[in-house]
Amino acid sequence: MTFPCELDIKVFSKSEVNLQDKIHAMLQVNLPDAQILAVSGKSSSQGKYRSLSCKVIAESREQIDQVYRDLGKHPDVIMLL
């Protein structure tokens, strides 16, 4: 990877949990607002799960690793890609 780079982080949760605002706030801990390009969500075809797509600009590998560690600690996050 060449930094800075645009990165799309996928966050998965159960459908009854709306994490969009919480995930955006968690991203702000490690990324300035200018580096958070978009956070959008959609439900799975059967409605059991919800995925969030977080488009960000990463400045370093360490920054990416910290974002993934922090997001992975949230109890409602099932999986990250």
Summary of the structure (lengths in Angstrom):
residues: 81
radius of gyration: 12.4
end to end distance: 16.3
largest distance: 37.6
contacts: 223
relative contact order: 0.33
helix: 32%
strand: 37%
